[in-house]
Amino acid sequence: MLLAFLRALFASRASRVAENMALRQQWVVLQRTVKSTKLRKRDRIFWAWLSRLWPGWRSALLVMHPATMIEWHRLGFRLY
């Protein structure tokens, strides 16, 4: 039971680290682009590598501007 708890603890930490890496890489892509998001070869290699390490990589694949996320957040609070 202790081993299962430790495995779950480290697995969730590894998942959080992978998600953080994905979000940071998306931020770099957004800062680099002017009008539209364009992925370079090294960005595609990063996502291919991450897809093998992190099963939930598709949940972080959506790339959007921070202003869009803030607007969705505010809309959610208004609806609440």
Helices and strands as residue ranges (DSSP letters): H 2-32, H 41-53, G 57-60, H 66-79
